[in-house]
Amino acid sequence: MSCTGAVESPAANAQDVLAEVATSTLTERGATRADDRMSEAAMEDRKREGYF
């Protein structure tokens, strides 16, 4: 299962995408990672439990 998802963007062309990426403070991982929605330490907890 993918643990990240797409982040909506108003960019209409490649130049807009580059400008958005250069100034964005929101990451795809930070915005959509399922583990981060459970708790800030969810992935670390799963590592300790032997999931990875």
Buried (B, 14 or more C-beta within 10 A) or exposed (E): EEEBEEBEEEEEEEEEEEEBEEEEEEEEEEBBBEBBEEEEEBBEEEEEEEEE
